[in-house]
Amino acid sequence: MKELLNVEKGIGGNKLLGELAKMILLLYLMCLIMPLSTLAHSGRTDSSGGHRDNKNASGLGSYHYHCGGYPAHLHKNGVCPYKSGGSGSGSSNSTPSTPKPVTASRVDFENKPTEINIGETHTVKGAVYPNNAVNKAFTWKSSNENVATITSNGAIKGVGVGTTTITATTSNGAVSSFSVKISEVIATSLTINNIIEHVKIGDSEILKTTIEPGNTTYKNINWTSSNEDIVIIDNTGKLTALKIGETMITASQKDVEASFNLTVIPIEVDSINIIITENRVLKGETLILSTEILPQNATDKSIKWEISNSNKATIEDDVLIALETGNITIKAISSNGKTSTIEIEVYSNIIMISLLSVLGVGGIGGGIFALTRKKKIN
């Protein structure tokens, strides 16, 4: 019985020793494996699914991916080469997929305006993001071209008062935009540069203006005359005097105006020249008087005649009537007092010719011949 117990004890002891030996062997193997694991992966898998490999045991650098069992690899351009599939066995012979092209996600603006004036131009620059996008092309557009226009190079021009949206659209349809306000520059003053107080009838003048500030949006001037029977004026500022009198000339812009009074005066006579066919006239006959008046466009060309001796001649309707022999002075006087004079001789209509002849002794003969010319005075 004791021997049997001893045998059983021996057998139990041997089993215990065998289990103990197995545990020791397992611990030994684990000690051998752990350094290899530590050598292959010196860090834990992070939230991005990658490993740090500080000792570069993989030969891929300090960081690589396994992506669920695939061999250690890198993600070029952020794309897994095994994303489109593989053998699933982790074999390094799996063919990586072609990386997906980087597309534009937006357009970033530089020097974008918030407000510009009508008539002014402002250029804004745009750049596609990310900068490694395959296609960097984009187009510009204004939502309201009655307010502002934009060219292909980003030049925005103010057209009308209001707000518009400027949009840049990439080739793949990504849209970026901003708003710009277009404002009017209000005029604060209007000055007529060449004010005139008088103008001669028939003459023309061109008036000029200055608007402040210089970049005022609306520069169109509207000209008016308070009496267009006296003066007319067109939209270029050209006025024409039609009739003697007074009128008010006004220049107006959308917000400001200026005016002045204008008097139209006659064109005065500068000189008179009396014209006659000859400077002597037979008693009882007539002589037509005429004048040359300068300037030729003088407003009032009327002439008043004066004669130095009304007993010797008279003048009616520019016609001189000779009454008695002798010399007379004729004067022409214009409405503005300019004068011209001329001397005229009135001579007799009978010529006496005496012939004396002595014929021998005690004889004296003589003759008187008379030649008479008469003309009826009307």
KEKE-3310 file (N, C-alpha, C; in steps of 0.2 Angstrom, whole numbers, plus 5000, padded with zeros to 4 digits):
npx = (5004:5009:5019:5012:5006:5017:5021:5010:5012:5024:5020:5011:5019:5028:5019:5016:5029:5030:5021:5025:5037:5033:5027:5038:5045:5036:5037:5050:5050:5042:5050:5059:5052:5047:5057:5059:5046:5046:5057:5051:5040:5041:5032:5014:4999:4992:4978:4976:4979:4992:5009:5022:5039:5053:5066:5067:5065:5057:5062:5055:5055:5051:5038:5024:5011:4999:4986:4976:4982:4989:5005:5019:5018:5018:5008:5006:5003:4992:4985:4980:4989:4983:4970:4960:4959:4966:4975:4972:4979:4990:5001:5016:5016:5005:4996:4996:4983:4979:4984:4971:4967:4971:4958:4951:4945:4941:4941:4953:4953:4962:4965:4952:4938:4927:4919:4917:4917:4906:4911:4924:4938:4943:4955:4954:4962:4963:4966:4967:4963:4967:4984:4990:4981:4976:4970:4970:4961:4948:4933:4926:4912:4899:4884:4875:4876:4872:4876:4889:4903:4914:4930:4940:4952:4949:4946:4936:4922:4913:4897:4883:4873:4872:4872:4882:4886:4901:4908:4918:4921:4927:4935:4930:4918:4918:4913:4916:4913:4910:4903:4901:4899:4893:4895:4889:4898:4895:4892:4898:4900:4897:4905:4904:4916:4919:4911:4901:4896:4891:4885:4887:4874:4870:4882:4892:4896:4906:4903:4911:4913:4917:4917:4916:4919:4933:4931:4917:4902:4892:4894:4887:4881:4867:4861:4852:4842:4834:4826:4823:4820:4829:4842:4849:4855:4865:4867:4881:4886:4886:4881:4870:4867:4852:4844:4842:4843:4839:4844:4844:4857:4859:4868:4866:4868:4866:4865:4869:4870:4873:4872:4870:4867:4864:4867:4862:4869:4869:4878:4889:4892:4907:4914:4910:4908:4906:4898:4899:4895:4901:4909:4902:4888:4875:4866:4849:4848:4849:4858:4863:4866:4876:4882:4895:4896:4905:4907:4901:4891:4884:4872:4863:4861:4856:4856:4859:4857:4866:4867:4877:4872:4857:4850:4856:4855:4846:4842:4834:4828:4841:4844:4852:4847:4851:4850:4855:4869:4886:4897:4895:4894:4892:4886:4886:4879:4879:4869:4875:4883:4894:4903:4904:4911:4909:4913:4904:4901:4889:4885:4882:4869:4871:4882:4892:4899:4909:4913:4924:4928:4938:4935:4942:4942:4933:4924:4916:4913:4903:4898:4887:4884:4873:4870:4859:4854:4842:4833:4820:4814:4810)
npy = (4994:5007:5007:5009:5021:5029:5027:5033:5046:5049:5049:5060:5070:5071:5075:5088:5094:5093:5102:5114:5115:5118:5131:5138:5137:5144:5157:5159:5159:5170:5181:5180:5184:5197:5207:5207:5212:5224:5230:5230:5239:5253:5261:5264:5260:5275:5287:5290:5278:5275:5270:5275:5274:5275:5270:5267:5254:5248:5254:5264:5276:5287:5285:5275:5266:5252:5249:5239:5226:5226:5226:5236:5253:5269:5284:5293:5309:5309:5298:5281:5268:5255:5257:5254:5241:5224:5209:5205:5198:5203:5203:5210:5211:5217:5227:5245:5257:5271:5287:5299:5314:5330:5342:5359:5368:5380:5398:5410:5427:5442:5459:5463:5474:5483:5494:5505:5519:5525:5524:5522:5510:5495:5482:5465:5451:5433:5417:5399:5387:5371:5375:5365:5360:5352:5359:5375:5385:5398:5407:5424:5433:5445:5448:5458:5467:5480:5487:5484:5479:5465:5460:5447:5447:5451:5465:5477:5487:5501:5505:5508:5515:5504:5487:5473:5456:5448:5434:5420:5405:5389:5377:5365:5368:5374:5387:5404:5420:5438:5453:5470:5487:5500:5517:5534:5549:5564:5580:5595:5609:5620:5630:5643:5647:5657:5670:5682:5699:5707:5704:5706:5708:5694:5688:5674:5664:5652:5644:5638:5626:5622:5608:5602:5589:5584:5571:5569:5560:5562:5572:5579:5594:5605:5618:5633:5647:5661:5669:5665:5672:5681:5676:5660:5644:5630:5612:5611:5622:5633:5649:5660:5676:5684:5695:5712:5715:5708:5693:5678:5667:5650:5636:5620:5605:5588:5590:5603:5621:5636:5653:5668:5686:5692:5704:5708:5718:5731:5730:5742:5756:5759:5767:5779:5781:5793:5791:5798:5802:5813:5828:5840:5849:5854:5868:5867:5853:5836:5826:5809:5802:5791:5779:5770:5759:5754:5742:5730:5722:5730:5735:5745:5754:5766:5783:5800:5816:5831:5848:5862:5874:5877:5885:5884:5871:5856:5840:5825:5810:5803:5810:5824:5840:5853:5871:5884:5892:5889:5884:5870:5861:5844:5833:5816:5807:5794:5783:5781:5792:5793:5802:5809:5819:5830:5840:5850:5857:5869:5874:5887:5887:5894:5900:5913:5920:5931:5940:5951:5962:5972:5981:5990:6008:6018:6008:5997:5981:5969:5953:5944:5928:5917:5901:5890:5879:5869:5861:5852:5853:5841)
npz = (5000:5004:4995:4983:4985:4986:4973:4966:4971:4965:4952:4952:4956:4945:4935:4940:4939:4926:4921:4926:4920:4907:4908:4912:4900:4891:4896:4893:4879:4877:4882:4872:4861:4863:4862:4848:4844:4849:4842:4829:4830:4838:4844:4849:4839:4833:4833:4820:4814:4812:4814:4825:4821:4828:4827:4814:4809:4799:4788:4782:4787:4801:4803:4799:4791:4793:4790:4793:4792:4781:4773:4780:4776:4767:4766:4753:4748:4757:4754:4754:4747:4747:4746:4737:4736:4737:4740:4753:4761:4766:4759:4752:4738:4733:4722:4722:4722:4710:4716:4720:4711:4717:4721:4719:4733:4737:4733:4738:4742:4739:4743:4742:4739:4749:4747:4733:4721:4709:4692:4696:4696:4703:4707:4711:4718:4716:4723:4721:4733:4739:4737:4729:4721:4706:4695:4694:4689:4688:4687:4686:4692:4692:4701:4698:4685:4682:4693:4696:4686:4681:4676:4667:4673:4686:4688:4695:4691:4696:4692:4694:4708:4722:4728:4725:4722:4721:4713:4713:4704:4704:4693:4696:4702:4714:4725:4729:4737:4739:4745:4737:4739:4729:4727:4725:4721:4727:4721:4727:4724:4710:4698:4686:4674:4665:4666:4658:4656:4646:4629:4612:4600:4590:4592:4598:4612:4622:4636:4651:4665:4682:4692:4709:4721:4711:4707:4706:4703:4693:4680:4670:4663:4663:4653:4654:4647:4653:4645:4630:4618:4618:4621:4617:4622:4621:4626:4627:4632:4623:4619:4610:4605:4602:4602:4607:4625:4641:4650:4661:4663:4667:4675:4678:4689:4694:4708:4712:4707:4696:4692:4681:4677:4660:4648:4632:4620:4607:4591:4588:4578:4570:4560:4547:4530:4517:4501:4485:4468:4462:4467:4465:4460:4449:4450:4455:4451:4457:4469:4473:4489:4498:4510:4517:4530:4544:4558:4545:4550:4559:4571:4571:4557:4553:4547:4550:4542:4540:4535:4530:4525:4523:4514:4502:4499:4501:4510:4507:4510:4508:4497:4489:4486:4475:4478:4478:4471:4477:4490:4500:4516:4520:4532:4539:4552:4564:4574:4586:4586:4578:4565:4548:4535:4520:4507:4495:4479:4473:4457:4444:4431:4419:4407:4403:4389:4382:4368:4361:4349:4338:4325:4313:4311:4322:4323:4334:4339:4347:4355:4364:4370:4375:4384:4389:4401:4408:4421:4428:4445:4455)
capx = (5000:5014:5023:5007:5005:5023:5021:5006:5015:5029:5017:5008:5025:5031:5015:5017:5035:5029:5017:5030:5042:5029:5026:5045:5047:5032:5040:5056:5048:5039:5055:5063:5048:5046:5062:5058:5041:5048:5061:5047:5036:5043:5026:5008:4995:4988:4971:4976:4980:4999:5014:5029:5045:5058:5072:5066:5066:5054:5065:5051:5055:5049:5031:5021:5004:4998:4980:4972:4985:4993:5012:5020:5018:5017:5002:5008:4997:4987:4980:4983:4990:4979:4963:4956:4959:4972:4974:4970:4984:4996:5007:5019:5015:4998:4996:4993:4979:4982:4981:4966:4969:4969:4954:4951:4940:4938:4946:4954:4953:4967:4964:4945:4935:4920:4915:4920:4913:4904:4916:4931:4940:4947:4956:4955:4966:4961:4970:4964:4965:4974:4989:4993:4976:4978:4967:4969:4957:4942:4930:4923:4905:4895:4877:4871:4881:4870:4879:4896:4906:4921:4934:4943:4958:4947:4945:4929:4921:4907:4892:4877:4872:4869:4877:4882:4890:4907:4908:4924:4919:4933:4933:4926:4912:4918:4911:4918:4911:4910:4899:4904:4894:4895:4892:4889:4901:4890:4895:4897:4900:4898:4907:4904:4922:4920:4905:4901:4891:4888:4887:4884:4869:4872:4888:4891:4901:4905:4904:4914:4911:4921:4913:4920:4926:4934:4928:4910:4900:4888:4897:4883:4878:4861:4861:4846:4841:4827:4822:4826:4820:4835:4848:4848:4861:4864:4870:4888:4887:4887:4876:4870:4863:4847:4840:4844:4839:4843:4842:4848:4860:4859:4871:4864:4870:4861:4864:4871:4869:4876:4869:4872:4863:4868:4864:4863:4870:4869:4884:4890:4895:4914:4916:4906:4912:4901:4900:4895:4898:4906:4908:4899:4881:4872:4860:4843:4849:4850:4864:4862:4871:4876:4887:4898:4896:4909:4907:4895:4885:4882:4865:4859:4864:4853:4861:4856:4861:4866:4870:4880:4868:4851:4848:4859:4854:4842:4843:4828:4829:4847:4845:4853:4844:4854:4846:4859:4876:4890:4900:4891:4897:4887:4888:4883:4879:4876:4865:4880:4887:4900:4902:4908:4909:4911:4912:4901:4900:4883:4887:4876:4867:4872:4889:4893:4905:4910:4918:4926:4932:4939:4935:4943:4941:4926:4919:4917:4907:4904:4893:4886:4881:4870:4868:4855:4852:4837:4831:4814:4816:4804)
capy = (5000:5012:5008:5011:5028:5032:5027:5039:5052:5050:5051:5067:5075:5071:5079:5095:5096:5095:5109:5119:5116:5121:5138:5141:5137:5149:5163:5160:5161:5177:5185:5181:5188:5204:5212:5208:5216:5231:5232:5232:5244:5256:5265:5261:5263:5281:5288:5290:5272:5274:5268:5278:5269:5279:5267:5265:5247:5246:5257:5269:5282:5287:5284:5272:5263:5245:5249:5233:5220:5227:5228:5243:5257:5276:5287:5298:5314:5308:5292:5274:5264:5249:5259:5251:5234:5220:5202:5205:5193:5207:5202:5216:5211:5220:5233:5250:5261:5277:5292:5303:5321:5335:5347:5365:5368:5387:5403:5415:5434:5447:5466:5463:5480:5483:5499:5509:5524:5524:5526:5520:5503:5492:5475:5460:5445:5427:5411:5393:5383:5371:5377:5360:5358:5351:5364:5382:5390:5400:5412:5429:5435:5450:5446:5464:5471:5487:5490:5484:5474:5463:5457:5441:5448:5454:5472:5478:5494:5504:5507:5512:5514:5498:5482:5467:5450:5446:5427:5416:5398:5385:5372:5359:5370:5377:5394:5409:5426:5443:5459:5476:5492:5505:5523:5540:5554:5570:5587:5600:5615:5621:5637:5645:5650:5663:5674:5688:5703:5709:5701:5709:5704:5690:5685:5668:5663:5646:5644:5632:5626:5617:5604:5600:5587:5582:5564:5569:5555:5565:5579:5582:5601:5607:5625:5636:5654:5663:5672:5662:5676:5686:5672:5653:5641:5622:5608:5612:5629:5638:5654:5665:5682:5685:5701:5716:5714:5705:5686:5675:5660:5645:5630:5615:5598:5585:5593:5610:5625:5643:5657:5675:5690:5693:5709:5709:5725:5731:5731:5749:5759:5762:5772:5781:5784:5796:5790:5801:5801:5819:5833:5846:5848:5859:5871:5864:5846:5832:5821:5804:5801:5784:5778:5764:5759:5748:5736:5729:5719:5735:5733:5751:5758:5773:5789:5807:5821:5838:5852:5868:5880:5875:5889:5882:5864:5852:5833:5821:5802:5802:5814:5831:5845:5859:5876:5890:5891:5890:5878:5868:5855:5839:5828:5810:5805:5787:5783:5781:5798:5793:5806:5809:5825:5830:5847:5849:5864:5870:5879:5890:5884:5899:5902:5919:5920:5938:5941:5958:5962:5979:5981:5996:6015:6020:6003:5992:5976:5964:5949:5940:5922:5913:5894:5889:5872:5869:5854:5853:5851:5837)
capz = (5000:5004:4989:4979:4987:4984:4965:4964:4972:4960:4946:4953:4956:4938:4931:4942:4936:4918:4920:4928:4914:4901:4910:4911:4893:4888:4898:4890:4872:4877:4882:4865:4856:4865:4859:4841:4843:4851:4837:4823:4832:4844:4847:4848:4834:4835:4831:4813:4811:4810:4820:4825:4820:4829:4825:4807:4808:4793:4782:4778:4790:4808:4804:4793:4792:4791:4787:4794:4790:4775:4775:4782:4770:4768:4763:4749:4747:4761:4751:4756:4741:4747:4748:4732:4737:4737:4741:4760:4765:4769:4754:4749:4731:4731:4718:4725:4718:4708:4720:4718:4710:4722:4718:4722:4738:4737:4731:4743:4739:4741:4741:4740:4742:4752:4744:4728:4719:4702:4688:4698:4695:4709:4705:4717:4716:4719:4722:4722:4738:4741:4731:4725:4717:4699:4691:4697:4685:4691:4683:4690:4689:4696:4702:4695:4681:4682:4698:4694:4681:4683:4670:4668:4678:4693:4688:4696:4689:4698:4686:4697:4715:4724:4731:4720:4724:4716:4714:4709:4703:4701:4687:4699:4704:4721:4724:4734:4735:4743:4742:4737:4738:4724:4729:4721:4723:4727:4719:4732:4721:4703:4696:4679:4674:4661:4667:4655:4658:4640:4623:4606:4597:4584:4594:4602:4617:4625:4644:4654:4672:4686:4698:4715:4720:4704:4705:4706:4698:4687:4678:4665:4664:4660:4653:4652:4647:4656:4640:4624:4613:4618:4621:4617:4624:4620:4631:4627:4635:4618:4619:4604:4607:4596:4602:4613:4631:4647:4652:4666:4661:4673:4674:4684:4689:4698:4715:4712:4701:4697:4687:4681:4672:4654:4644:4625:4617:4599:4588:4587:4572:4571:4556:4541:4524:4513:4495:4480:4461:4461:4473:4463:4458:4446:4453:4452:4451:4463:4470:4478:4494:4501:4515:4519:4538:4547:4554:4541:4554:4565:4573:4569:4552:4552:4547:4550:4538:4542:4529:4533:4523:4521:4509:4496:4497:4506:4509:4508:4509:4505:4490:4490:4481:4475:4477:4476:4470:4482:4493:4506:4520:4522:4538:4541:4559:4565:4580:4591:4586:4573:4560:4542:4532:4514:4504:4489:4476:4469:4452:4440:4425:4414:4406:4399:4385:4379:4363:4359:4343:4336:4317:4310:4314:4324:4324:4339:4339:4352:4355:4370:4368:4381:4383:4395:4403:4414:4424:4433:4451:4458)
cpx = (5004:5017:5018:5006:5011:5023:5016:5008:5020:5026:5015:5014:5028:5026:5016:5024:5034:5026:5021:5035:5039:5029:5033:5047:5043:5035:5046:5055:5046:5045:5059:5059:5047:5051:5061:5052:5042:5053:5057:5043:5038:5038:5020:5004:4991:4982:4971:4978:4987:5003:5020:5034:5051:5065:5072:5068:5063:5057:5061:5051:5053:5042:5028:5014:5004:4991:4976:4975:4989:5001:5013:5021:5017:5010:5004:5002:4991:4982:4984:4983:4986:4972:4958:4956:4966:4970:4971:4974:4990:5002:5010:5019:5009:5000:4993:4989:4982:4979:4976:4968:4967:4965:4953:4945:4937:4943:4947:4955:4959:4965:4957:4942:4929:4916:4919:4915:4911:4909:4923:4932:4944:4948:4958:4958:4963:4966:4966:4967:4963:4978:4991:4987:4978:4976:4966:4965:4951:4939:4927:4916:4902:4888:4873:4876:4878:4873:4887:4898:4912:4924:4937:4949:4956:4946:4937:4928:4914:4903:4886:4877:4869:4874:4876:4887:4895:4908:4914:4922:4925:4930:4929:4920:4912:4917:4913:4916:4911:4906:4903:4899:4897:4891:4893:4893:4897:4894:4893:4897:4900:4899:4907:4911:4923:4913:4906:4895:4887:4890:4883:4879:4872:4879:4887:4897:4900:4907:4907:4913:4917:4916:4918:4916:4927:4932:4921:4907:4897:4891:4893:4880:4872:4861:4854:4846:4834:4823:4826:4825:4826:4842:4846:4855:4860:4867:4878:4890:4888:4881:4876:4865:4859:4844:4842:4840:4843:4840:4846:4850:4861:4863:4869:4866:4865:4860:4866:4870:4872:4873:4872:4868:4868:4864:4866:4863:4870:4877:4885:4893:4902:4916:4911:4910:4906:4903:4895:4899:4903:4904:4906:4893:4878:4866:4853:4842:4849:4856:4862:4867:4870:4882:4889:4899:4900:4908:4901:4890:4883:4874:4861:4863:4861:4857:4856:4860:4860:4869:4872:4876:4862:4848:4850:4857:4850:4843:4836:4829:4835:4848:4846:4850:4847:4850:4849:4866:4880:4893:4896:4895:4891:4890:4884:4884:4876:4872:4869:4884:4893:4898:4907:4906:4912:4909:4909:4900:4894:4885:4881:4875:4868:4879:4889:4899:4905:4915:4919:4930:4933:4940:4936:4942:4934:4921:4921:4911:4908:4897:4893:4882:4879:4868:4865:4853:4847:4835:4825:4816:4809:4803)
cpy = (5006:5013:5011:5019:5032:5033:5033:5045:5054:5053:5058:5072:5076:5076:5087:5098:5098:5101:5115:5121:5119:5129:5141:5142:5143:5156:5165:5163:5168:5182:5186:5185:5195:5209:5213:5213:5223:5234:5234:5238:5247:5260:5261:5264:5269:5282:5289:5283:5270:5272:5273:5273:5273:5277:5265:5258:5245:5249:5262:5275:5281:5286:5280:5269:5255:5244:5242:5227:5220:5228:5235:5247:5265:5278:5293:5303:5312:5302:5286:5270:5258:5250:5255:5244:5230:5213:5201:5200:5197:5206:5209:5216:5214:5226:5239:5254:5268:5283:5297:5310:5325:5341:5353:5365:5375:5392:5408:5422:5438:5454:5466:5470:5479:5489:5503:5514:5522:5527:5524:5512:5501:5484:5471:5454:5439:5422:5405:5390:5376:5373:5372:5357:5357:5356:5370:5387:5392:5406:5417:5431:5440:5448:5452:5468:5478:5491:5490:5478:5471:5459:5451:5441:5451:5461:5474:5486:5496:5507:5511:5511:5508:5493:5476:5462:5448:5438:5424:5409:5394:5380:5366:5361:5373:5384:5398:5416:5431:5449:5465:5481:5498:5511:5529:5545:5561:5576:5591:5607:5615:5629:5638:5649:5656:5667:5680:5692:5706:5705:5705:5705:5701:5687:5679:5667:5655:5646:5638:5632:5621:5614:5602:5595:5585:5575:5563:5564:5557:5572:5582:5589:5602:5615:5628:5644:5656:5666:5670:5666:5681:5682:5665:5650:5633:5619:5608:5618:5634:5642:5658:5670:5684:5692:5705:5715:5710:5698:5684:5668:5656:5639:5626:5608:5595:5588:5600:5614:5632:5646:5664:5679:5692:5699:5709:5716:5725:5732:5738:5751:5761:5767:5773:5783:5786:5794:5794:5800:5807:5824:5840:5844:5854:5862:5869:5857:5843:5828:5816:5803:5794:5784:5771:5764:5753:5748:5734:5726:5724:5734:5739:5755:5764:5779:5796:5812:5828:5842:5859:5874:5877:5879:5887:5875:5861:5844:5829:5814:5801:5805:5821:5835:5852:5865:5883:5888:5893:5884:5876:5862:5850:5834:5822:5808:5799:5788:5783:5787:5798:5798:5806:5815:5826:5837:5846:5857:5864:5875:5881:5886:5888:5901:5908:5919:5927:5938:5948:5957:5970:5978:5988:6002:6016:6014:5998:5987:5971:5959:5945:5934:5919:5906:5893:5882:5872:5862:5855:5850:5847:5838)
cpz = (5000:4998:4983:4979:4985:4976:4963:4965:4967:4954:4946:4953:4949:4934:4933:4939:4929:4917:4921:4923:4908:4902:4909:4904:4889:4890:4895:4882:4872:4878:4876:4860:4857:4862:4851:4839:4844:4845:4831:4824:4838:4847:4845:4842:4837:4832:4823:4810:4809:4816:4819:4825:4821:4827:4818:4805:4801:4787:4779:4782:4797:4809:4798:4795:4790:4788:4787:4791:4784:4777:4776:4776:4772:4764:4759:4747:4751:4759:4752:4749:4741:4747:4743:4732:4737:4739:4748:4764:4768:4765:4752:4742:4729:4727:4721:4720:4716:4713:4717:4717:4716:4719:4722:4727:4739:4734:4736:4739:4743:4739:4739:4743:4745:4749:4738:4725:4711:4698:4690:4697:4701:4707:4711:4714:4720:4718:4725:4728:4738:4735:4727:4721:4710:4695:4695:4694:4689:4687:4688:4687:4695:4696:4699:4692:4680:4688:4697:4690:4684:4677:4672:4673:4685:4693:4689:4695:4692:4692:4689:4704:4717:4727:4726:4724:4719:4718:4710:4710:4700:4696:4690:4702:4711:4720:4730:4732:4740:4740:4742:4735:4733:4726:4724:4724:4722:4725:4725:4730:4713:4702:4688:4678:4671:4661:4663:4656:4652:4634:4617:4603:4591:4586:4597:4606:4620:4632:4646:4662:4675:4691:4703:4719:4713:4702:4706:4701:4692:4686:4672:4667:4660:4659:4651:4652:4649:4650:4633:4618:4612:4617:4621:4619:4624:4626:4632:4630:4630:4618:4613:4606:4600:4596:4608:4619:4636:4648:4658:4663:4667:4671:4680:4683:4693:4705:4716:4706:4702:4691:4687:4676:4666:4650:4636:4622:4610:4597:4585:4580:4574:4567:4550:4536:4519:4505:4490:4473:4459:4466:4471:4460:4455:4449:4450:4451:4457:4463:4475:4483:4497:4506:4515:4527:4540:4555:4550:4545:4560:4565:4570:4564:4550:4552:4547:4547:4541:4536:4532:4531:4520:4515:4502:4494:4503:4505:4511:4506:4505:4499:4492:4484:4481:4474:4475:4475:4476:4485:4500:4509:4522:4527:4539:4548:4560:4572:4586:4591:4582:4567:4554:4538:4525:4511:4497:4486:4472:4464:4448:4434:4419:4413:4401:4395:4381:4374:4361:4353:4340:4328:4314:4314:4316:4324:4330:4339:4344:4352:4362:4368:4375:4380:4390:4395:4409:4415:4429:4439:4454:4465)
residu = (MET:LYS:GLU:LEU:LEU:ASN:VAL:GLU:LYS:GLY:ILE:GLY:GLY:ASN:LYS:LEU:LEU:GLY:GLU:LEU:ALA:LYS:MET:ILE:LEU:LEU:LEU:TYR:LEU:MET:CYS:LEU:ILE:MET:PRO:LEU:SER:THR:LEU:ALA:HIS:SER:GLY:ARG:THR:ASP:SER:SER:GLY:GLY:HIS:ARG:ASP:ASN:LYS:ASN:ALA:SER:GLY:LEU:GLY:SER:TYR:HIS:TYR:HIS:CYS:GLY:GLY:TYR:PRO:ALA:HIS:LEU:HIS:LYS:ASN:GLY:VAL:CYS:PRO:TYR:LYS:SER:GLY:GLY:SER:GLY:SER:GLY:SER:SER:ASN:SER:THR:PRO:SER:THR:PRO:LYS:PRO:VAL:THR:ALA:SER:ARG:VAL:ASP:PHE:GLU:ASN:LYS:PRO:THR:GLU:ILE:ASN:ILE:GLY:GLU:THR:HIS:THR:VAL:LYS:GLY:ALA:VAL:TYR:PRO:ASN:ASN:ALA:VAL:ASN:LYS:ALA:PHE:THR:TRP:LYS:SER:SER:ASN:GLU:ASN:VAL:ALA:THR:ILE:THR:SER:ASN:GLY:ALA:ILE:LYS:GLY:VAL:GLY:VAL:GLY:THR:THR:THR:ILE:THR:ALA:THR:THR:SER:ASN:GLY:ALA:VAL:SER:SER:PHE:SER:VAL:LYS:ILE:SER:GLU:VAL:ILE:ALA:THR:SER:LEU:THR:ILE:ASN:ASN:ILE:ILE:GLU:HIS:VAL:LYS:ILE:GLY:ASP:SER:GLU:ILE:LEU:LYS:THR:THR:ILE:GLU:PRO:GLY:ASN:THR:THR:TYR:LYS:ASN:ILE:ASN:TRP:THR:SER:SER:ASN:GLU:ASP:ILE:VAL:ILE:ILE:ASP:ASN:THR:GLY:LYS:LEU:THR:ALA:LEU:LYS:ILE:GLY:GLU:THR:MET:ILE:THR:ALA:SER:GLN:LYS:ASP:VAL:GLU:ALA:SER:PHE:ASN:LEU:THR:VAL:ILE:PRO:ILE:GLU:VAL:ASP:SER:ILE:ASN:ILE:ILE:ILE:THR:GLU:ASN:ARG:VAL:LEU:LYS:GLY:GLU:THR:LEU:ILE:LEU:SER:THR:GLU:ILE:LEU:PRO:GLN:ASN:ALA:THR:ASP:LYS:SER:ILE:LYS:TRP:GLU:ILE:SER:ASN:SER:ASN:LYS:ALA:THR:ILE:GLU:ASP:ASP:VAL:LEU:ILE:ALA:LEU:GLU:THR:GLY:ASN:ILE:THR:ILE:LYS:ALA:ILE:SER:SER:ASN:GLY:LYS:THR:SER:THR:ILE:GLU:ILE:GLU:VAL:TYR:SER:ASN:ILE:ILE:MET:ILE:SER:LEU:LEU:SER:VAL:LEU:GLY:VAL:GLY:GLY:ILE:GLY:GLY:GLY:ILE:PHE:ALA:LEU:THR:ARG:LYS:LYS:LYS:ILE:ASN)
# end
